[in-house]
């Protein structure tokens, strides 16, 4: 098994599943990234929570920026 590493996907130009269904291939402006089916299944579970967390973080950032701006006025 290979060592775990961080993967950055900067853009998605296309998605493809290998003919045997084992890998999801992500094409973009980086070298093609291949996720094994088990990793893809884990991503499907994790992404909704990550998306909700990002939305809450962005809302908190906007609220903090509004508070900083209102103190200057």
mmCIF file of the N, C-alpha and C atoms, coordinates in Angstrom:
data_MODEL
# 
_entry.id   MODEL 
# 
loop_
_atom_site.group_PDB 
_atom_site.id 
_atom_site.type_symbol 
_atom_site.label_atom_id 
_atom_site.label_alt_id 
_atom_site.label_comp_id 
_atom_site.label_asym_id 
_atom_site.label_entity_id 
_atom_site.label_seq_id 
_atom_site.pdbx_PDB_ins_code 
_atom_site.Cartn_x 
_atom_site.Cartn_y 
_atom_site.Cartn_z 
_atom_site.occupancy 
_atom_site.B_iso_or_equiv 
_atom_site.pdbx_formal_charge 
_atom_site.auth_seq_id 
_atom_site.auth_comp_id 
_atom_site.auth_asym_id 
_atom_site.auth_atom_id 
_atom_site.pdbx_PDB_model_num 
ATOM 1   N N  . UNK A 1 1  ? 0.854   -1.171 0.000   1.00 0.00 ? 1  UNK A N  1 
ATOM 2   C CA . UNK A 1 1  ? 0.000   0.000  0.000   1.00 0.00 ? 1  UNK A CA 1 
ATOM 3   C C  . UNK A 1 1  ? 0.896   1.228  0.000   1.00 0.00 ? 1  UNK A C  1 
ATOM 4   N N  . UNK A 1 2  ? 0.502   2.269  -0.711  1.00 0.00 ? 2  UNK A N  1 
ATOM 5   C CA . UNK A 1 2  ? 1.295   3.490  -0.758  1.00 0.00 ? 2  UNK A CA 1 
ATOM 6   C C  . UNK A 1 2  ? 1.064   4.325  0.497   1.00 0.00 ? 2  UNK A C  1 
ATOM 7   N N  . UNK A 1 3  ? 1.996   5.231  0.756   1.00 0.00 ? 3  UNK A N  1 
ATOM 8   C CA . UNK A 1 3  ? 1.874   6.115  1.907   1.00 0.00 ? 3  UNK A CA 1 
ATOM 9   C C  . UNK A 1 3  ? 0.736   7.105  1.688   1.00 0.00 ? 3  UNK A C  1 
ATOM 10  N N  . UNK A 1 4  ? 0.011   7.457  2.760   1.00 0.00 ? 4  UNK A N  1 
ATOM 11  C CA . UNK A 1 4  ? -1.039  8.458  2.612   1.00 0.00 ? 4  UNK A CA 1 
ATOM 12  C C  . UNK A 1 4  ? -0.413  9.816  2.305   1.00 0.00 ? 4  UNK A C  1 
ATOM 13  N N  . UNK A 1 5  ? -1.099  10.599 1.513   1.00 0.00 ? 5  UNK A N  1 
ATOM 14  C CA . UNK A 1 5  ? -0.613  11.925 1.188   1.00 0.00 ? 5  UNK A CA 1 
ATOM 15  C C  . UNK A 1 5  ? -1.795  12.851 0.956   1.00 0.00 ? 5  UNK A C  1 
ATOM 16  N N  . UNK A 1 6  ? -1.512  14.134 0.988   1.00 0.00 ? 6  UNK A N  1 
ATOM 17  C CA . UNK A 1 6  ? -2.539  15.133 0.747   1.00 0.00 ? 6  UNK A CA 1 
ATOM 18  C C  . UNK A 1 6  ? -2.690  15.328 -0.753  1.00 0.00 ? 6  UNK A C  1 
ATOM 19  N N  . UNK A 1 7  ? -3.930  15.392 -1.208  1.00 0.00 ? 7  UNK A N  1 
ATOM 20  C CA . UNK A 1 7  ? -4.206  15.601 -2.623  1.00 0.00 ? 7  UNK A CA 1 
ATOM 21  C C  . UNK A 1 7  ? -4.959  16.911 -2.775  1.00 0.00 ? 7  UNK A C  1 
ATOM 22  N N  . UNK A 1 8  ? -4.470  17.758 -3.647  1.00 0.00 ? 8  UNK A N  1 
ATOM 23  C CA . UNK A 1 8  ? -5.149  19.016 -3.954  1.00 0.00 ? 8  UNK A CA 1 
ATOM 24  C C  . UNK A 1 8  ? -5.737  18.934 -5.346  1.00 0.00 ? 8  UNK A C  1 
ATOM 25  N N  . UNK A 1 9  ? -7.018  19.208 -5.461  1.00 0.00 ? 9  UNK A N  1 
ATOM 26  C CA . UNK A 1 9  ? -7.685  19.267 -6.754  1.00 0.00 ? 9  UNK A CA 1 
ATOM 27  C C  . UNK A 1 9  ? -8.070  20.724 -6.965  1.00 0.00 ? 9  UNK A C  1 
ATOM 28  N N  . UNK A 1 10 ? -7.391  21.375 -7.906  1.00 0.00 ? 10 UNK A N  1 
ATOM 29  C CA . UNK A 1 10 ? -7.598  22.799 -8.132  1.00 0.00 ? 10 UNK A CA 1 
ATOM 30  C C  . UNK A 1 10 ? -8.759  23.081 -9.081  1.00 0.00 ? 10 UNK A C  1 
ATOM 31  N N  . UNK A 1 11 ? -9.024  22.166 -9.961  1.00 0.00 ? 11 UNK A N  1 
ATOM 32  C CA . UNK A 1 11 ? -10.160 22.329 -10.862 1.00 0.00 ? 11 UNK A CA 1 
ATOM 33  C C  . UNK A 1 11 ? -10.610 20.960 -11.334 1.00 0.00 ? 11 UNK A C  1 
ATOM 34  N N  . UNK A 1 12 ? -11.859 20.897 -11.713 1.00 0.00 ? 12 UNK A N  1 
ATOM 35  C CA . UNK A 1 12 ? -12.407 19.648 -12.246 1.00 0.00 ? 12 UNK A CA 1 
ATOM 36  C C  . UNK A 1 12 ? -12.910 19.931 -13.649 1.00 0.00 ? 12 UNK A C  1 
ATOM 37  N N  . UNK A 1 13 ? -12.215 19.343 -14.616 1.00 0.00 ? 13 UNK A N  1 
ATOM 38  C CA . UNK A 1 13 ? -12.614 19.493 -16.008 1.00 0.00 ? 13 UNK A CA 1 
ATOM 39  C C  . UNK A 1 13 ? -13.489 18.348 -16.479 1.00 0.00 ? 13 UNK A C  1 
ATOM 40  N N  . UNK A 1 14 ? -13.407 17.228 -15.780 1.00 0.00 ? 14 UNK A N  1 
ATOM 41  C CA . UNK A 1 14 ? -14.216 16.078 -16.140 1.00 0.00 ? 14 UNK A CA 1 
ATOM 42  C C  . UNK A 1 14 ? -14.021 14.954 -15.142 1.00 0.00 ? 14 UNK A C  1 
ATOM 43  N N  . UNK A 1 15 ? -15.023 14.117 -15.040 1.00 0.00 ? 15 UNK A N  1 
ATOM 44  C CA . UNK A 1 15 ? -14.995 12.950 -14.158 1.00 0.00 ? 15 UNK A CA 1 
ATOM 45  C C  . UNK A 1 15 ? -15.201 11.713 -15.007 1.00 0.00 ? 15 UNK A C  1 
ATOM 46  N N  . UNK A 1 16 ? -14.575 10.650 -14.602 1.00 0.00 ? 16 UNK A N  1 
ATOM 47  C CA . UNK A 1 16 ? -14.692 9.401  -15.349 1.00 0.00 ? 16 UNK A CA 1 
ATOM 48  C C  . UNK A 1 16 ? -14.547 8.245  -14.368 1.00 0.00 ? 16 UNK A C  1 
ATOM 49  N N  . UNK A 1 17 ? -15.314 7.204  -14.559 1.00 0.00 ? 17 UNK A N  1 
ATOM 50  C CA . UNK A 1 17 ? -15.177 5.987  -13.766 1.00 0.00 ? 17 UNK A CA 1 
ATOM 51  C C  . UNK A 1 17 ? -14.527 4.940  -14.664 1.00 0.00 ? 17 UNK A C  1 
ATOM 52  N N  . UNK A 1 18 ? -13.527 4.247  -14.117 1.00 0.00 ? 18 UNK A N  1 
ATOM 53  C CA . UNK A 1 18 ? -12.869 3.219  -14.913 1.00 0.00 ? 18 UNK A CA 1 
ATOM 54  C C  . UNK A 1 18 ? -13.874 2.128  -15.278 1.00 0.00 ? 18 UNK A C  1 
ATOM 55  N N  . UNK A 1 19 ? -13.579 1.391  -16.318 1.00 0.00 ? 19 UNK A N  1 
ATOM 56  C CA . UNK A 1 19 ? -14.527 0.387  -16.817 1.00 0.00 ? 19 UNK A CA 1 
ATOM 57  C C  . UNK A 1 19 ? -14.859 -0.673 -15.772 1.00 0.00 ? 19 UNK A C  1 
ATOM 58  N N  . UNK A 1 20 ? -13.935 -0.960 -14.865 1.00 0.00 ? 20 UNK A N  1 
ATOM 59  C CA . UNK A 1 20 ? -14.224 -1.961 -13.830 1.00 0.00 ? 20 UNK A CA 1 
ATOM 60  C C  . UNK A 1 20 ? -14.906 -1.341 -12.615 1.00 0.00 ? 20 UNK A C  1 
ATOM 61  N N  . UNK A 1 21 ? -15.078 -0.017 -12.608 1.00 0.00 ? 21 UNK A N  1 
ATOM 62  C CA . UNK A 1 21 ? -15.784 0.655  -11.529 1.00 0.00 ? 21 UNK A CA 1 
ATOM 63  C C  . UNK A 1 21 ? -14.979 0.841  -10.259 1.00 0.00 ? 21 UNK A C  1 
ATOM 64  N N  . UNK A 1 22 ? -13.685 0.551  -10.317 1.00 0.00 ? 22 UNK A N  1 
ATOM 65  C CA . UNK A 1 22 ? -12.858 0.617  -9.116  1.00 0.00 ? 22 UNK A CA 1 
ATOM 66  C C  . UNK A 1 22 ? -12.352 2.021  -8.809  1.00 0.00 ? 22 UNK A C  1 
ATOM 67  N N  . UNK A 1 23 ? -12.201 2.879  -9.834  1.00 0.00 ? 23 UNK A N  1 
ATOM 68  C CA . UNK A 1 23 ? -11.598 4.185  -9.620  1.00 0.00 ? 23 UNK A CA 1 
ATOM 69  C C  . UNK A 1 23 ? -12.435 5.293  -10.240 1.00 0.00 ? 23 UNK A C  1 
ATOM 70  N N  . UNK A 1 24 ? -12.486 6.427  -9.539  1.00 0.00 ? 24 UNK A N  1 
ATOM 71  C CA . UNK A 1 24 ? -13.038 7.660  -10.073 1.00 0.00 ? 24 UNK A CA 1 
ATOM 72  C C  . UNK A 1 24 ? -11.853 8.500  -10.504 1.00 0.00 ? 24 UNK A C  1 
ATOM 73  N N  . UNK A 1 25 ? -11.807 8.883  -11.768 1.00 0.00 ? 25 UNK A N  1 
ATOM 74  C CA . UNK A 1 25 ? -10.723 9.700  -12.297 1.00 0.00 ? 25 UNK A CA 1 
ATOM 75  C C  . UNK A 1 25 ? -11.207 11.138 -12.403 1.00 0.00 ? 25 UNK A C  1 
ATOM 76  N N  . UNK A 1 26 ? -10.411 12.061 -11.868 1.00 0.00 ? 26 UNK A N  1 
ATOM 77  C CA . UNK A 1 26 ? -10.748 13.486 -11.913 1.00 0.00 ? 26 UNK A CA 1 
ATOM 78  C C  . UNK A 1 26 ? -9.728  14.168 -12.807 1.00 0.00 ? 26 UNK A C  1 
ATOM 79  N N  . UNK A 1 27 ? -10.208 14.736 -13.899 1.00 0.00 ? 27 UNK A N  1 
ATOM 80  C CA . UNK A 1 27 ? -9.355  15.440 -14.856 1.00 0.00 ? 27 UNK A CA 1 
ATOM 81  C C  . UNK A 1 27 ? -9.524  16.940 -14.638 1.00 0.00 ? 27 UNK A C  1 
ATOM 82  N N  . UNK A 1 28 ? -8.443  17.672 -14.727 1.00 0.00 ? 28 UNK A N  1 
ATOM 83  C CA . UNK A 1 28 ? -8.492  19.123 -14.569 1.00 0.00 ? 28 UNK A CA 1 
ATOM 84  C C  . UNK A 1 28 ? -7.157  19.719 -14.949 1.00 0.00 ? 28 UNK A C  1 
ATOM 85  N N  . UNK A 1 29 ? -6.823  20.873 -14.321 1.00 0.00 ? 29 UNK A N  1 
ATOM 86  C CA . UNK A 1 29 ? -5.550  21.509 -14.663 1.00 0.00 ? 29 UNK A CA 1 
ATOM 87  C C  . UNK A 1 29 ? -4.399  20.970 -13.820 1.00 0.00 ? 29 UNK A C  1 
ATOM 88  N N  . UNK A 1 30 ? -4.596  19.884 -13.121 1.00 0.00 ? 30 UNK A N  1 
ATOM 89  C CA . UNK A 1 30 ? -3.554  19.169 -12.399 1.00 0.00 ? 30 UNK A CA 1 
ATOM 90  C C  . UNK A 1 30 ? -3.452  17.780 -13.023 1.00 0.00 ? 30 UNK A C  1 
ATOM 91  N N  . UNK A 1 31 ? -2.417  17.022 -12.705 1.00 0.00 ? 31 UNK A N  1 
ATOM 92  C CA . UNK A 1 31 ? -2.386  15.643 -13.211 1.00 0.00 ? 31 UNK A CA 1 
ATOM 93  C C  . UNK A 1 31 ? -3.663  14.898 -12.786 1.00 0.00 ? 31 UNK A C  1 
ATOM 94  N N  . UNK A 1 32 ? -4.092  13.959 -13.590 1.00 0.00 ? 32 UNK A N  1 
ATOM 95  C CA . UNK A 1 32 ? -5.308  13.211 -13.281 1.00 0.00 ? 32 UNK A CA 1 
ATOM 96  C C  . UNK A 1 32 ? -5.198  12.560 -11.908 1.00 0.00 ? 32 UNK A C  1 
ATOM 97  N N  . UNK A 1 33 ? -6.249  12.721 -11.124 1.00 0.00 ? 33 UNK A N  1 
ATOM 98  C CA . UNK A 1 33 ? -6.317  12.150 -9.778  1.00 0.00 ? 33 UNK A CA 1 
ATOM 99  C C  . UNK A 1 33 ? -7.233  10.939 -9.844  1.00 0.00 ? 33 UNK A C  1 
ATOM 100 N N  . UNK A 1 34 ? -6.799  9.831  -9.261  1.00 0.00 ? 34 UNK A N  1 
ATOM 101 C CA . UNK A 1 34 ? -7.601  8.606  -9.237  1.00 0.00 ? 34 UNK A CA 1 
ATOM 102 C C  . UNK A 1 34 ? -7.942  8.269  -7.789  1.00 0.00 ? 34 UNK A C  1 
ATOM 103 N N  . UNK A 1 35 ? -9.227  8.221  -7.490  1.00 0.00 ? 35 UNK A N  1 
ATOM 104 C CA . UNK A 1 35 ? -9.692  7.817  -6.169  1.00 0.00 ? 35 UNK A CA 1 
ATOM 105 C C  . UNK A 1 35 ? -10.248 6.405  -6.254  1.00 0.00 ? 35 UNK A C  1 
ATOM 106 N N  . UNK A 1 36 ? -9.812  5.541  -5.351  1.00 0.00 ? 36 UNK A N  1 
ATOM 107 C CA . UNK A 1 36 ? -10.387 4.204  -5.273  1.00 0.00 ? 36 UNK A CA 1 
ATOM 108 C C  . UNK A 1 36 ? -11.843 4.330  -4.814  1.00 0.00 ? 36 UNK A C  1 
ATOM 109 N N  . UNK A 1 37 ? -12.650 3.403  -5.208  1.00 0.00 ? 37 UNK A N  1 
ATOM 110 C CA . UNK A 1 37 ? -14.081 3.422  -4.879  1.00 0.00 ? 37 UNK A CA 1 
ATOM 111 C C  . UNK A 1 37 ? -14.324 3.595  -3.383  1.00 0.00 ? 37 UNK A C  1 
ATOM 112 N N  . UNK A 1 38 ? -13.529 2.953  -2.539  1.00 0.00 ? 38 UNK A N  1 
ATOM 113 C CA . UNK A 1 38 ? -13.725 3.060  -1.087  1.00 0.00 ? 38 UNK A CA 1 
ATOM 114 C C  . UNK A 1 38 ? -13.480 4.493  -0.606  1.00 0.00 ? 38 UNK A C  1 
ATOM 115 N N  . UNK A 1 39 ? -12.498 5.173  -1.189  1.00 0.00 ? 39 UNK A N  1 
ATOM 116 C CA . UNK A 1 39 ? -12.226 6.571  -0.817  1.00 0.00 ? 39 UNK A CA 1 
ATOM 117 C C  . UNK A 1 39 ? -13.370 7.454  -1.300  1.00 0.00 ? 39 UNK A C  1 
ATOM 118 N N  . UNK A 1 40 ? -13.844 7.193  -2.508  1.00 0.00 ? 40 UNK A N  1 
ATOM 119 C CA . UNK A 1 40 ? -14.952 7.969  -3.052  1.00 0.00 ? 40 UNK A CA 1 
ATOM 120 C C  . UNK A 1 40 ? -16.190 7.814  -2.174  1.00 0.00 ? 40 UNK A C  1 
ATOM 121 N N  . UNK A 1 41 ? -16.454 6.604  -1.699  1.00 0.00 ? 41 UNK A N  1 
ATOM 122 C CA . UNK A 1 41 ? -17.596 6.391  -0.805  1.00 0.00 ? 41 UNK A CA 1 
ATOM 123 C C  . UNK A 1 41 ? -17.443 7.207  0.474   1.00 0.00 ? 41 UNK A C  1 
ATOM 124 N N  . UNK A 1 42 ? -16.229 7.252  1.041   1.00 0.00 ? 42 UNK A N  1 
ATOM 125 C CA . UNK A 1 42 ? -15.976 8.057  2.237   1.00 0.00 ? 42 UNK A CA 1 
ATOM 126 C C  . UNK A 1 42 ? -16.182 9.539  1.949   1.00 0.00 ? 42 UNK A C  1 
ATOM 127 N N  . UNK A 1 43 ? -15.760 10.000 0.779   1.00 0.00 ? 43 UNK A N  1 
ATOM 128 C CA . UNK A 1 43 ? -15.958 11.403 0.399   1.00 0.00 ? 43 UNK A CA 1 
ATOM 129 C C  . UNK A 1 43 ? -17.438 11.755 0.312   1.00 0.00 ? 43 UNK A C  1 
ATOM 130 N N  . UNK A 1 44 ? -18.232 10.850 -0.228  1.00 0.00 ? 44 UNK A N  1 
ATOM 131 C CA . UNK A 1 44 ? -19.667 11.110 -0.336  1.00 0.00 ? 44 UNK A CA 1 
ATOM 132 C C  . UNK A 1 44 ? -20.306 11.304 1.032   1.00 0.00 ? 44 UNK A C  1 
ATOM 133 N N  . UNK A 1 45 ? -19.796 10.603 2.024   1.00 0.00 ? 45 UNK A N  1 
ATOM 134 C CA . UNK A 1 45 ? -20.309 10.741 3.385   1.00 0.00 ? 45 UNK A CA 1 
ATOM 135 C C  . UNK A 1 45 ? -19.807 12.039 4.013   1.00 0.00 ? 45 UNK A C  1 
ATOM 136 N N  . UNK A 1 46 ? -18.548 12.398 3.776   1.00 0.00 ? 46 UNK A N  1 
ATOM 137 C CA . UNK A 1 46 ? -17.930 13.549 4.437   1.00 0.00 ? 46 UNK A CA 1 
ATOM 138 C C  . UNK A 1 46 ? -18.286 14.890 3.809   1.00 0.00 ? 46 UNK A C  1 
ATOM 139 N N  . UNK A 1 47 ? -18.512 14.940 2.514   1.00 0.00 ? 47 UNK A N  1 
ATOM 140 C CA . UNK A 1 47 ? -18.705 16.227 1.832   1.00 0.00 ? 47 UNK A CA 1 
ATOM 141 C C  . UNK A 1 47 ? -19.898 17.046 2.335   1.00 0.00 ? 47 UNK A C  1 
ATOM 142 N N  . UNK A 1 48 ? -21.061 16.452 2.601   1.00 0.00 ? 48 UNK A N  1 
ATOM 143 C CA . UNK A 1 48 ? -22.163 17.277 3.110   1.00 0.00 ? 48 UNK A CA 1 
ATOM 144 C C  . UNK A 1 48 ? -21.810 17.974 4.423   1.00 0.00 ? 48 UNK A C  1 
ATOM 145 N N  . UNK A 1 49 ? -21.119 17.281 5.325   1.00 0.00 ? 49 UNK A N  1 
ATOM 146 C CA . UNK A 1 49 ? -20.713 17.901 6.585   1.00 0.00 ? 49 UNK A CA 1 
ATOM 147 C C  . UNK A 1 49 ? -19.696 19.001 6.348   1.00 0.00 ? 49 UNK A C  1 
ATOM 148 N N  . UNK A 1 50 ? -18.756 18.782 5.440   1.00 0.00 ? 50 UNK A N  1 
ATOM 149 C CA . UNK A 1 50 ? -17.749 19.802 5.128   1.00 0.00 ? 50 UNK A CA 1 
ATOM 150 C C  . UNK A 1 50 ? -18.416 21.018 4.517   1.00 0.00 ? 50 UNK A C  1 
ATOM 151 N N  . UNK A 1 51 ? -19.369 20.793 3.643   1.00 0.00 ? 51 UNK A N  1 
ATOM 152 C CA . UNK A 1 51 ? -20.088 21.897 3.005   1.00 0.00 ? 51 UNK A CA 1 
ATOM 153 C C  . UNK A 1 51 ? -20.853 22.707 4.038   1.00 0.00 ? 51 UNK A C  1 
ATOM 154 N N  . UNK A 1 52 ? -21.538 22.044 4.958   1.00 0.00 ? 52 UNK A N  1 
ATOM 155 C CA . UNK A 1 52 ? -22.277 22.751 6.006   1.00 0.00 ? 52 UNK A CA 1 
ATOM 156 C C  . UNK A 1 52 ? -21.333 23.523 6.910   1.00 0.00 ? 52 UNK A C  1 
ATOM 157 N N  . UNK A 1 53 ? -20.193 22.944 7.226   1.00 0.00 ? 53 UNK A N  1 
ATOM 158 C CA . UNK A 1 53 ? -19.210 23.606 8.071   1.00 0.00 ? 53 UNK A CA 1 
ATOM 159 C C  . UNK A 1 53 ? -18.662 24.848 7.387   1.00 0.00 ? 53 UNK A C  1 
ATOM 160 N N  . UNK A 1 54 ? -18.373 24.744 6.087   1.00 0.00 ? 54 UNK A N  1 
ATOM 161 C CA . UNK A 1 54 ? -17.864 25.894 5.341   1.00 0.00 ? 54 UNK A CA 1 
ATOM 162 C C  . UNK A 1 54 ? -18.903 27.005 5.306   1.00 0.00 ? 54 UNK A C  1 
ATOM 163 N N  . UNK A 1 55 ? -20.155 26.653 5.120   1.00 0.00 ? 55 UNK A N  1 
ATOM 164 C CA . UNK A 1 55 ? -21.222 27.648 5.074   1.00 0.00 ? 55 UNK A CA 1 
ATOM 165 C C  . UNK A 1 55 ? -21.327 28.365 6.413   1.00 0.00 ? 55 UNK A C  1 
ATOM 166 N N  . UNK A 1 56 ? -21.247 27.618 7.515   1.00 0.00 ? 56 UNK A N  1 
ATOM 167 C CA . UNK A 1 56 ? -21.292 28.243 8.847   1.00 0.00 ? 56 UNK A CA 1 
ATOM 168 C C  . UNK A 1 56 ? -20.082 29.135 9.055   1.00 0.00 ? 56 UNK A C  1 
ATOM 169 N N  . UNK A 1 57 ? -18.898 28.687 8.644   1.00 0.00 ? 57 UNK A N  1 
ATOM 170 C CA . UNK A 1 57 ? -17.676 29.479 8.800   1.00 0.00 ? 57 UNK A CA 1 
ATOM 171 C C  . UNK A 1 57 ? -17.761 30.769 8.001   1.00 0.00 ? 57 UNK A C  1 
ATOM 172 N N  . UNK A 1 58 ? -18.269 30.690 6.769   1.00 0.00 ? 58 UNK A N  1 
ATOM 173 C CA . UNK A 1 58 ? -18.393 31.880 5.937   1.00 0.00 ? 58 UNK A CA 1 
ATOM 174 C C  . UNK A 1 58 ? -19.391 32.853 6.543   1.00 0.00 ? 58 UNK A C  1 
ATOM 175 N N  . UNK A 1 59 ? -20.488 32.342 7.089   1.00 0.00 ? 59 UNK A N  1 
ATOM 176 C CA . UNK A 1 59 ? -21.490 33.208 7.720   1.00 0.00 ? 59 UNK A CA 1 
ATOM 177 C C  . UNK A 1 59 ? -20.887 33.879 8.946   1.00 0.00 ? 59 UNK A C  1 
ATOM 178 N N  . UNK A 1 60 ? -20.096 33.151 9.719   1.00 0.00 ? 60 UNK A N  1 
ATOM 179 C CA . UNK A 1 60 ? -19.439 33.725 10.887  1.00 0.00 ? 60 UNK A CA 1 
ATOM 180 C C  . UNK A 1 60 ? -18.431 34.789 10.497  1.00 0.00 ? 60 UNK A C  1 
ATOM 181 N N  . UNK A 1 61 ? -17.698 34.551 9.408   1.00 0.00 ? 61 UNK A N  1 
ATOM 182 C CA . UNK A 1 61 ? -16.730 35.540 8.930   1.00 0.00 ? 61 UNK A CA 1 
ATOM 183 C C  . UNK A 1 61 ? -17.432 36.829 8.517   1.00 0.00 ? 61 UNK A C  1 
ATOM 184 N N  . UNK A 1 62 ? -18.574 36.700 7.837   1.00 0.00 ? 62 UNK A N  1 
ATOM 185 C CA . UNK A 1 62 ? -19.325 37.898 7.418   1.00 0.00 ? 62 UNK A CA 1 
ATOM 186 C C  . UNK A 1 62 ? -19.842 38.652 8.634   1.00 0.00 ? 62 UNK A C  1 
ATOM 187 N N  . UNK A 1 63 ? -20.344 37.924 9.626   1.00 0.00 ? 63 UNK A N  1 
ATOM 188 C CA . UNK A 1 63 ? -20.867 38.569 10.831  1.00 0.00 ? 63 UNK A CA 1 
ATOM 189 C C  . UNK A 1 63 ? -19.744 39.293 11.572  1.00 0.00 ? 63 UNK A C  1 
ATOM 190 N N  . UNK A 1 64 ? -18.576 38.669 11.667  1.00 0.00 ? 64 UNK A N  1 
ATOM 191 C CA . UNK A 1 64 ? -17.436 39.312 12.326  1.00 0.00 ? 64 UNK A CA 1 
ATOM 192 C C  . UNK A 1 64 ? -16.994 40.552 11.563  1.00 0.00 ? 64 UNK A C  1 
ATOM 193 N N  . UNK A 1 65 ? -16.983 40.484 10.234  1.00 0.00 ? 65 UNK A N  1 
ATOM 194 C CA . UNK A 1 65 ? -16.608 41.648 9.433   1.00 0.00 ? 65 UNK A CA 1 
ATOM 195 C C  . UNK A 1 65 ? -17.620 42.779 9.630   1.00 0.00 ? 65 UNK A C  1 
ATOM 196 N N  . UNK A 1 66 ? -18.910 42.439 9.706   1.00 0.00 ? 66 UNK A N  1 
ATOM 197 C CA . UNK A 1 66 ? -19.930 43.457 9.925   1.00 0.00 ? 66 UNK A CA 1 
ATOM 198 C C  . UNK A 1 66 ? -19.737 44.131 11.280  1.00 0.00 ? 66 UNK A C  1 
ATOM 199 N N  . UNK A 1 67 ? -19.414 43.344 12.307  1.00 0.00 ? 67 UNK A N  1 
ATOM 200 C CA . UNK A 1 67 ? -19.197 43.913 13.647  1.00 0.00 ? 67 UNK A CA 1 
ATOM 201 C C  . UNK A 1 67 ? -17.981 44.838 13.642  1.00 0.00 ? 67 UNK A C  1 
ATOM 202 N N  . UNK A 1 68 ? -16.905 44.438 12.959  1.00 0.00 ? 68 UNK A N  1 
ATOM 203 C CA . UNK A 1 68 ? -15.714 45.285 12.917  1.00 0.00 ? 68 UNK A CA 1 
ATOM 204 C C  . UNK A 1 68 ? -16.022 46.593 12.196  1.00 0.00 ? 68 UNK A C  1 
ATOM 205 N N  . UNK A 1 69 ? -16.800 46.534 11.136  1.00 0.00 ? 69 UNK A N  1 
ATOM 206 C CA . UNK A 1 69 ? -17.148 47.727 10.377  1.00 0.00 ? 69 UNK A CA 1 
ATOM 207 C C  . UNK A 1 69 ? -18.042 48.638 11.190  1.00 0.00 ? 69 UNK A C  1 
ATOM 208 N N  . UNK A 1 70 ? -18.991 48.092 11.931  1.00 0.00 ? 70 UNK A N  1 
ATOM 209 C CA . UNK A 1 70 ? -19.929 48.926 12.694  1.00 0.00 ? 70 UNK A CA 1 
ATOM 210 C C  . UNK A 1 70 ? -19.236 49.638 13.849  1.00 0.00 ? 70 UNK A C  1 
ATOM 211 N N  . UNK A 1 71 ? -18.150 49.076 14.374  1.00 0.00 ? 71 UNK A N  1 
ATOM 212 C CA . UNK A 1 71 ? -17.418 49.730 15.460  1.00 0.00 ? 71 UNK A CA 1 
ATOM 213 C C  . UNK A 1 71 ? -16.656 50.955 14.966  1.00 0.00 ? 71 UNK A C  1 
ATOM 214 N N  . UNK A 1 72 ? -16.314 50.980 13.686  1.00 0.00 ? 72 UNK A N  1 
ATOM 215 C CA . UNK A 1 72 ? -15.564 52.119 13.127  1.00 0.00 ? 72 UNK A CA 1 
ATOM 216 C C  . UNK A 1 72 ? -16.450 53.311 12.863  1.00 0.00 ? 72 UNK A C  1 
ATOM 217 N N  . UNK A 1 73 ? -17.727 53.058 12.658  1.00 0.00 ? 73 UNK A N  1 
ATOM 218 C CA . UNK A 1 73 ? -18.641 54.150 12.278  1.00 0.00 ? 73 UNK A CA 1 
ATOM 219 C C  . UNK A 1 73 ? -18.943 55.064 13.431  1.00 0.00 ? 73 UNK A C  1 
# 
